[in-house]
Amino acid sequence: MIFDFLGLRLDFVSSITQNEPQMKKLFILGGLLCLFASCSKYQYGTLNSTNAVKNEQSGDFIVENDTLAIVYRFKGENAPLNIQIKNKLNEPLHVDWRRSALIVGDKAVVYADNKISIQGETFSQSSYGSFSRLDDSKSRSGTLAATANLPENDSFIPPHSTIERTLLKLSDTLLSLPKGKFHQVQMYSLNGEVVYNVKSAVFTRENSPLVFKSYLTFYTENGKEAKGFPVQQEFYLSQLVQTGQKGQKSEFNPGNRSDIFYTSKTTGYAKTMTFIGAGLFIGAAGALADKDTNTNKQK
């Protein structure tokens, strides 16, 4: 069996030598196939807040008072909403997830559901709405779609301790903007060198295409009574950068910042060409194998 295996391998190497021109073409076709397969669009979004303090070093969004400290983070693919909560009291603190929600436009998604599919329409007169497909009209509407695994109904936080939860992902699709919103700019690496051109759009709170709120309900126990209080933060997309390359550290993607996330999508052209290219590659390989077989039979 070993010699049979080695014999097949030697025959294959021999066929490469005898059909070197054809093999070169096949390798070129395979390289083009890999190139087509890598055609994707990437968007890097930067978030800001109207009522949470942003740490300019880390990008963390911080809300703090005498009772608690909350840290919001959104770094990573599809903007995972991560919350860290510290209890500063000398008594236990509870988070009531049944009375806490993500609010996009006029739609609220309660955090307490075990697993949900977030699919809804958004509508806004004063801003572009949420992650949505936009047009040029004054009223803005669109869709939001995501799947989330969410926490238990209640989280118990002992005195002077901290809990952390990743609640959901804001979006798993690219944001489509009207023509003229993107402007081509040069992207610089962290050492100041020009890397390549990208498309960039900058927003204020009033014209941002993504505005959302996180509404949290807390309570403490005083004997048999539960004293509750809400805390709400508002966030919005302040910059969106679109490029065909992923992962390179730059001014728009310095790495590990809590206020920057990314989404990606393989282009339709790449999918079609990959399918066609795969068929051509397999067909060419088969034709070459048949040629080798016929050549061996003639011998």
C-alpha positions as CSV (number, residue, x, y, z in Angstrom):
1,M,0.0,0.0,0.0
2,I,2.9,2.4,0.8
3,F,4.6,1.7,-2.5
4,D,1.3,2.1,-4.4
5,F,0.8,5.5,-2.6
6,L,4.3,6.6,-3.5
7,G,3.8,5.4,-7.0
8,L,0.8,7.6,-7.4
9,R,2.7,10.5,-6.0
10,L,5.6,10.0,-8.4
11,D,3.2,9.7,-11.3
12,F,1.6,13.0,-10.3
13,V,5.0,14.7,-10.1
14,S,5.9,13.3,-13.5
15,S,2.7,14.6,-15.0
16,I,3.6,18.1,-13.7
17,T,6.9,18.0,-15.4
18,Q,5.5,16.7,-18.7
19,N,2.7,19.3,-18.8
20,E,4.5,22.2,-17.3
21,P,2.9,24.9,-19.5
22,Q,-0.6,23.6,-18.7
23,M,0.2,23.4,-15.0
24,K,1.4,27.0,-15.0
25,K,-1.9,28.1,-16.5
26,L,-3.8,26.0,-13.9
27,F,-1.8,27.5,-11.0
28,I,-2.5,31.0,-12.4
29,L,-6.2,30.2,-12.6
30,G,-6.1,28.9,-9.0
31,G,-4.4,32.1,-7.9
32,L,-7.2,34.2,-9.6
33,L,-9.7,32.0,-7.8
34,C,-8.2,32.9,-4.5
35,L,-8.2,36.6,-5.4
36,F,-11.9,36.5,-6.3
37,A,-12.7,34.7,-3.1
38,S,-11.1,37.5,-1.0
39,C,-13.2,40.4,-2.5
40,S,-15.1,41.8,0.5
41,K,-16.2,45.1,1.9
42,Y,-15.4,46.2,5.4
43,Q,-16.9,49.0,7.4
44,Y,-15.3,50.4,10.6
45,G,-17.6,52.4,12.8
46,T,-16.8,54.8,15.6
47,L,-19.3,55.4,18.3
48,N,-19.9,58.4,20.5
49,S,-22.3,59.2,23.4
50,T,-24.4,62.1,24.4
51,N,-24.3,61.4,28.1
52,A,-21.5,58.9,28.9
53,V,-17.9,60.0,29.3
54,K,-15.5,58.4,26.7
55,N,-12.1,57.5,27.8
56,E,-9.9,58.8,24.9
57,Q,-7.2,56.2,25.7
58,S,-9.3,53.0,25.6
59,G,-12.6,54.2,24.0
60,D,-14.5,52.9,27.0
61,F,-17.8,54.7,27.7
62,I,-18.1,55.3,31.5
63,V,-21.1,56.3,33.6
64,E,-20.4,56.7,37.3
65,N,-22.1,58.0,40.5
66,D,-22.1,57.3,44.2
67,T,-24.0,54.0,43.7
68,L,-22.4,52.3,40.7
69,A,-20.0,52.5,37.8
70,I,-21.0,51.3,34.3
71,V,-18.5,50.7,31.4
72,Y,-19.8,50.1,27.9
73,R,-17.7,48.5,25.2
74,F,-18.5,47.8,21.5
75,K,-15.2,46.5,20.1
76,G,-15.1,43.6,17.7
77,E,-17.1,42.2,14.8
78,N,-20.7,43.4,14.5
79,A,-20.5,45.7,17.6
80,P,-21.0,43.4,20.5
81,L,-22.6,45.3,23.4
82,N,-20.6,44.6,26.5
83,I,-21.5,46.0,29.9
84,Q,-19.4,46.0,33.0
85,I,-21.2,47.1,36.2
86,K,-19.5,47.8,39.6
87,N,-21.6,48.0,42.8
88,K,-20.1,50.8,45.0
89,L,-22.6,50.3,47.8
90,N,-22.2,48.5,51.1
91,E,-25.3,46.4,50.2
92,P,-26.2,44.2,47.3
93,L,-27.3,45.7,44.0
94,H,-29.5,44.0,41.4
95,V,-29.9,44.4,37.7
96,D,-33.5,43.7,36.5
97,W,-33.0,42.6,32.9
98,R,-36.7,42.2,32.4
99,R,-37.0,46.0,32.8
100,S,-33.9,46.8,30.8
101,A,-33.7,47.1,27.0
102,L,-31.9,48.3,23.9
103,I,-33.9,51.0,22.2
104,V,-33.5,51.8,18.5
105,G,-35.8,54.4,17.2
106,D,-39.1,53.6,18.8
107,K,-38.4,49.8,19.0
108,A,-37.3,48.3,22.4
109,V,-35.6,44.9,22.7
110,V,-35.8,43.6,26.3
111,Y,-32.5,42.2,27.5
112,A,-34.1,39.4,29.6
113,D,-35.2,37.1,26.7
114,N,-33.0,33.9,26.5
115,K,-32.6,34.0,22.7
116,I,-34.2,36.5,20.3
117,S,-34.2,37.4,16.7
118,I,-34.1,41.1,16.3
119,Q,-35.9,42.0,13.2
120,G,-37.7,45.3,12.9
121,E,-38.2,48.5,11.0
122,T,-37.0,51.9,12.1
123,F,-38.4,55.3,11.3
124,S,-37.1,58.7,12.2
125,Q,-38.0,62.3,11.3
126,S,-35.0,64.0,13.0
127,S,-32.1,61.7,12.1
128,Y,-31.3,58.8,9.8
129,G,-32.6,56.2,12.2
130,S,-30.7,53.0,13.1
131,F,-28.5,50.7,11.1
132,S,-30.6,51.0,8.0
133,R,-30.8,51.3,4.3
134,L,-31.3,55.0,3.6
135,D,-32.7,57.2,0.9
136,D,-32.6,60.9,0.4
137,S,-36.1,61.8,1.7
138,K,-36.6,63.8,4.9
139,S,-38.2,60.8,6.7
140,R,-35.8,57.9,7.3
141,S,-36.7,54.3,7.5
142,G,-34.9,51.0,7.4
143,T,-34.4,47.6,9.0
144,L,-32.4,46.1,11.9
145,A,-31.6,42.4,12.0
146,A,-29.5,40.4,14.6
147,T,-29.6,37.4,16.8
148,A,-28.8,37.6,20.5
149,N,-28.2,35.3,23.4
150,L,-29.2,37.3,26.4
151,P,-28.7,37.1,30.2
152,E,-30.9,35.8,33.0
153,N,-33.8,37.9,34.3
154,D,-31.9,39.2,37.3
155,S,-28.2,39.7,38.1
156,F,-27.0,39.9,41.7
157,I,-24.0,42.1,42.4
158,P,-22.5,41.8,45.9
159,P,-21.2,44.9,47.7
160,H,-18.1,46.4,46.1
161,S,-17.9,43.8,43.3
162,T,-18.2,43.8,39.5
163,I,-20.1,41.8,36.9
164,E,-19.7,41.8,33.2
165,R,-22.1,40.7,30.4
166,T,-22.1,40.7,26.6
167,L,-25.7,41.3,25.8
168,L,-26.1,41.3,22.0
169,K,-24.6,42.4,18.7
170,L,-26.0,45.6,17.2
171,S,-25.8,44.5,13.5
172,D,-24.4,41.8,11.2
173,T,-24.8,43.8,7.9
174,L,-23.2,46.7,6.2
175,L,-24.7,50.2,6.5
176,S,-25.9,51.7,3.2
177,L,-25.6,55.4,2.9
178,P,-27.0,57.8,0.2
179,K,-24.7,58.8,-2.6
180,G,-22.5,61.7,-1.6
181,K,-22.3,60.9,2.1
182,F,-19.0,59.0,1.6
183,H,-15.9,61.0,0.8
184,Q,-12.6,59.5,-0.4
185,V,-9.7,60.2,2.1
186,Q,-6.2,58.8,2.6
187,M,-5.8,56.4,5.5
188,Y,-2.6,56.7,7.5
189,S,-0.9,53.9,9.4
190,L,0.0,54.5,13.1
191,N,3.5,55.6,12.1
192,G,2.2,58.3,9.8
193,E,2.6,56.6,6.4
194,V,-0.1,56.7,3.8
195,V,-1.6,53.2,3.5
196,Y,-4.3,53.5,0.9
197,N,-7.5,55.4,0.0
198,V,-10.7,54.7,1.9
199,K,-14.3,56.1,1.9
200,S,-15.2,58.0,5.0
201,A,-18.3,59.7,6.4
202,V,-18.6,61.8,9.6
203,F,-21.8,62.4,11.5
204,T,-23.2,64.5,14.3
205,R,-25.9,63.2,16.7
206,E,-28.5,64.9,14.5
207,N,-27.7,63.3,11.2
208,S,-26.2,60.0,12.4
209,P,-27.5,56.8,10.7
210,L,-27.3,54.9,13.9
211,V,-28.7,56.2,17.2
212,F,-29.6,53.9,20.0
213,K,-30.1,53.9,23.8
214,S,-29.4,51.4,26.6
215,Y,-31.9,51.5,29.4
216,L,-31.0,49.6,32.6
217,T,-33.1,49.1,35.6
218,F,-31.4,48.6,39.0
219,Y,-32.8,48.0,42.5
220,T,-31.6,47.5,46.0
221,E,-33.4,45.6,48.8
222,N,-34.5,47.5,51.9
223,G,-36.0,44.9,54.1
224,K,-38.9,43.4,52.1
225,E,-39.1,46.5,49.8
226,A,-37.2,46.8,46.5
227,K,-36.2,50.3,45.6
228,G,-35.6,50.6,41.9
229,F,-34.0,53.3,39.7
230,P,-33.2,53.5,35.9
231,V,-30.0,54.5,34.2
232,Q,-30.1,55.4,30.5
233,Q,-27.3,56.1,28.0
234,E,-27.5,57.3,24.4
235,F,-25.0,56.4,21.7
236,Y,-24.6,57.3,18.0
237,L,-22.4,56.5,15.1
238,S,-19.9,59.4,14.6
239,Q,-17.8,58.0,11.8
240,L,-18.0,55.2,9.2
241,V,-15.0,54.1,7.1
242,Q,-15.5,51.7,4.2
243,T,-12.6,49.7,2.7
244,G,-11.8,46.5,0.8
245,Q,-9.1,45.5,3.3
246,K,-9.3,44.1,6.8
247,G,-7.2,44.1,9.9
248,Q,-4.5,46.6,9.2
249,K,-3.9,49.0,12.1
250,S,-4.4,52.6,11.2
251,E,-5.9,55.8,12.4
252,F,-9.4,54.4,11.7
253,N,-8.6,51.0,13.2
254,P,-5.9,51.3,15.9
255,G,-6.9,48.0,17.5
256,N,-8.6,47.1,20.8
257,R,-10.6,50.3,21.2
258,S,-14.0,50.0,22.8
259,D,-15.6,52.6,20.6
260,I,-14.7,51.0,17.3
261,F,-16.4,48.0,15.7
262,Y,-16.4,46.5,12.2
263,T,-18.8,44.7,9.9
264,S,-18.1,42.9,6.6
265,K,-19.7,41.4,3.6
266,T,-18.5,39.4,0.6
267,T,-19.5,41.2,-2.6
268,G,-21.9,39.6,-5.0
269,Y,-19.3,39.9,-7.8
270,A,-16.8,37.9,-5.7
271,K,-19.3,35.2,-4.9
272,T,-20.2,34.8,-8.6
273,M,-16.6,34.8,-9.8
274,T,-15.6,32.4,-7.1
275,F,-18.3,30.0,-8.3
276,I,-17.4,30.3,-11.9
277,G,-13.7,30.2,-11.1
278,A,-14.1,27.0,-9.1
279,G,-15.9,25.4,-12.0
280,L,-13.2,26.4,-14.4
281,F,-10.5,25.2,-12.1
282,I,-12.1,21.8,-11.5
283,G,-12.8,21.4,-15.2
284,A,-9.2,22.3,-16.2
285,A,-7.8,20.0,-13.6
286,G,-10.1,17.2,-14.9
287,A,-9.1,17.9,-18.5
288,L,-5.4,17.7,-17.6
289,A,-5.9,14.5,-15.7
290,D,-7.7,13.0,-18.7
291,K,-4.8,14.1,-20.9
292,D,-2.4,12.3,-18.6
293,T,-4.5,9.2,-18.7
294,N,-4.7,9.1,-22.5
295,T,-1.0,9.8,-22.7
296,N,-0.2,6.9,-20.4
297,K,-2.5,4.5,-22.3
298,Q,-0.7,5.4,-25.6
299,K,2.5,4.5,-24.0
